[in-house]
Amino acid sequence: MVKPVKFGFNHQTAANNAFQQRGFSDNVQENVLREFTSYTSLLRANGVDVVIAEDTESPHTPDSIFPNNWFSTHEDGTLVLYPMYARNRREERKAQFLEIIRKNFEVRRVVDLTWWENENLFLESTGSMILDRENRIVYACRSVRTSDEVLADFCKQMGYAPVVFDASDRDGTAVYHTNVMMSVGTDYAILCTDAISDVQSREKVIDTLKSTGKKVMALTFDQLHDFAGNMLELRNNAGQKLLVMSATARKSLTPEQNKELSAHYRLLSPQLDYIEKNGGGSARCMLAELF
């Protein structure tokens, strides 16, 4: 997780991130830092190891609090670096952050996809892709941030099979990142099925999920806009399954959904209002896993 030093509304990403809003602008850095600190404390109190990297004022990277978009780590020791749509987000790949990754993760191989930026094609890691690591399947909705060509490159080098589809919100706006509409865990897949308007594509996604033993929980468009798709399954030091989502997302769940998920996971729901409104990302976006 990256501790923000100068968090703010990123105009370079706002053009195609419908989740960003120009609200909650008063004392935004102070309030975002409070939310960040509370979130990290909640994770640690529930037995999750958290590595915190402190951002730097220069170069200014207003979205550094969402590190899951520019790298991913994998159990075989592979570190993947990704091409980013916004120019100021490319500067998040700071040398000191890479050094922190190397200190906490054994890097045996680096797959560098950042050269695709020269072709104006992008793939923003676990924002663009939902990885079913056990079954070697990647789910991805196309957008300006999620290119078919770069995804094919990733799959070839990492040995994944792609399931690609188009998705839009209730206003017909393309979903900018797959991880705001979909989460895949060991037992559950949580998905805004209505966002995939093409029936064949929707059925393919659902059938693939079910074929790998996932129970599919459908989200509404309202829940999508409340970041209910932006969840991540974690496992703590005691081996217990946790499901992380924001307080906004948790509040949007129906009593039945809440009860069903609570029976399988310990639910953690930090308050992330300032981060969500200004950054257009939520609980999952703030977590870059180190395997």
Solvent accessible surface area in square Angstrom, and as a share of the most:
residue,aa,sasa,rsa
1,M,23,0.10
2,V,6,0.03
3,K,65,0.28
4,P,6,0.04
5,V,51,0.29
6,K,107,0.45
7,F,9,0.04
8,G,15,0.14
9,F,43,0.18
10,N,3,0.01
11,H,121,0.54
12,Q,85,0.38
13,T,3,0.02
14,A,29,0.22
15,A,89,0.69
16,N,36,0.19
17,N,8,0.04
18,A,56,0.43
19,F,13,0.05
20,Q,19,0.08
21,Q,91,0.41
22,R,175,0.64
23,G,28,0.27
24,F,92,0.38
25,S,75,0.48
26,D,109,0.57
27,N,102,0.53
28,V,29,0.16
29,Q,50,0.22
30,E,120,0.54
31,N,25,0.13
32,V,0,0.00
33,L,56,0.28
34,R,128,0.47
35,E,5,0.02
36,F,4,0.02
37,T,70,0.40
38,S,65,0.42
39,Y,0,0.00
40,T,6,0.03
41,S,61,0.39
42,L,53,0.26
43,L,1,0.01
44,R,124,0.45
45,A,89,0.69
46,N,23,0.12
47,G,24,0.23
48,V,21,0.12
49,D,114,0.59
50,V,19,0.11
51,V,49,0.28
52,I,53,0.27
53,A,8,0.07
54,E,112,0.50
55,D,14,0.07
56,T,45,0.26
57,E,115,0.52
58,S,91,0.59
59,P,56,0.35
60,H,81,0.36
61,T,3,0.02
62,P,8,0.05
63,D,4,0.02
64,S,4,0.02
65,I,1,0.01
66,F,7,0.03
67,P,3,0.02
68,N,1,0.00
69,N,4,0.02
70,W,3,0.01
71,F,12,0.05
72,S,6,0.04
73,T,0,0.00
74,H,6,0.03
75,E,138,0.62
76,D,81,0.42
77,G,2,0.02
78,T,1,0.01
79,L,1,0.01
80,V,0,0.00
81,L,22,0.11
82,Y,0,0.00
83,P,0,0.00
84,M,0,0.00
85,Y,62,0.24
86,A,4,0.03
87,R,171,0.62
88,N,25,0.13
89,R,7,0.03
90,R,42,0.15
91,E,83,0.37
92,E,1,0.00
93,R,55,0.20
94,K,14,0.06
95,A,81,0.62
96,Q,76,0.34
97,F,6,0.02
98,L,43,0.21
99,E,87,0.39
100,I,49,0.25
101,I,8,0.04
102,R,120,0.44
103,K,152,0.64
104,N,72,0.37
105,F,12,0.05
106,E,115,0.52
107,V,32,0.19
108,R,155,0.57
109,R,99,0.36
110,V,63,0.36
111,V,4,0.03
112,D,73,0.38
113,L,0,0.00
114,T,24,0.14
115,W,125,0.44
116,W,35,0.12
117,E,26,0.12
118,N,130,0.67
119,E,99,0.44
120,N,109,0.56
121,L,51,0.25
122,F,9,0.04
123,L,0,0.00
124,E,1,0.00
125,S,0,0.00
126,T,8,0.05
127,G,0,0.00
128,S,0,0.00
129,M,1,0.00
130,I,15,0.08
131,L,20,0.10
132,D,7,0.04
133,R,54,0.20
134,E,140,0.63
135,N,55,0.28
136,R,102,0.37
137,I,22,0.11
138,V,0,0.00
139,Y,0,0.00
140,A,0,0.00
141,C,0,0.00
142,R,91,0.33
143,S,26,0.17
144,V,87,0.50
145,R,5,0.02
146,T,4,0.02
147,S,11,0.07
148,D,60,0.31
149,E,93,0.42
150,V,0,0.00
151,L,3,0.02
152,A,58,0.45
153,D,26,0.14
154,F,0,0.00
155,C,10,0.06
156,K,174,0.74
157,Q,77,0.34
158,M,9,0.04
159,G,49,0.47
160,Y,14,0.05
161,A,54,0.42
162,P,66,0.42
163,V,8,0.05
164,V,38,0.22
165,F,1,0.00
166,D,87,0.45
167,A,4,0.03
168,S,40,0.26
169,D,10,0.05
170,R,126,0.46
171,D,115,0.59
172,G,55,0.53
173,T,59,0.34
174,A,57,0.44
175,V,3,0.02
176,Y,12,0.05
177,H,3,0.01
178,T,0,0.00
179,N,1,0.01
180,V,0,0.00
181,M,0,0.00
182,M,1,0.01
183,S,9,0.06
184,V,23,0.14
185,G,14,0.14
186,T,59,0.34
187,D,55,0.28
188,Y,7,0.03
189,A,0,0.00
190,I,3,0.02
191,L,0,0.00
192,C,0,0.00
193,T,19,0.11
194,D,81,0.42
195,A,2,0.02
196,I,0,0.00
197,S,93,0.60
198,D,79,0.41
199,V,82,0.47
200,Q,146,0.65
201,S,32,0.20
202,R,64,0.23
203,E,93,0.42
204,K,112,0.48
205,V,1,0.00
206,I,34,0.17
207,D,88,0.46
208,T,26,0.15
209,L,0,0.00
210,K,120,0.51
211,S,90,0.58
212,T,36,0.21
213,G,61,0.59
214,K,11,0.05
215,K,116,0.49
216,V,34,0.19
217,M,14,0.06
218,A,54,0.42
219,L,4,0.02
220,T,73,0.42
221,F,51,0.21
222,D,90,0.47
223,Q,9,0.04
224,L,0,0.00
225,H,42,0.19
226,D,51,0.26
227,F,12,0.05
228,A,0,0.00
229,G,0,0.00
230,N,0,0.00
231,M,4,0.02
232,L,21,0.10
233,E,32,0.15
234,L,28,0.14
235,R,135,0.49
236,N,14,0.07
237,N,112,0.57
238,A,82,0.63
239,G,39,0.37
240,Q,83,0.37
241,K,54,0.23
242,L,0,0.00
243,L,4,0.02
244,V,0,0.00
245,M,0,0.00
246,S,0,0.00
247,A,24,0.18
248,T,38,0.22
249,A,0,0.00
250,R,72,0.26
251,K,180,0.76
252,S,27,0.17
253,L,12,0.06
254,T,56,0.32
255,P,106,0.67
256,E,124,0.56
257,Q,23,0.10
258,N,37,0.19
259,K,159,0.67
260,E,52,0.23
261,L,0,0.00
262,S,56,0.36
263,A,82,0.64
264,H,92,0.41
265,Y,13,0.05
266,R,96,0.35
267,L,22,0.11
268,L,8,0.04
269,S,34,0.22
270,P,8,0.05
271,Q,101,0.45
272,L,1,0.00
273,D,38,0.20
274,Y,41,0.16
275,I,0,0.00
276,E,5,0.02
277,K,61,0.26
278,N,5,0.02
279,G,5,0.04
280,G,0,0.00
281,G,2,0.02
282,S,0,0.00
283,A,0,0.00
284,R,12,0.04
285,C,3,0.02
286,M,1,0.00
287,L,13,0.06
288,A,18,0.14
289,E,40,0.18
290,L,60,0.30
291,F,88,0.37
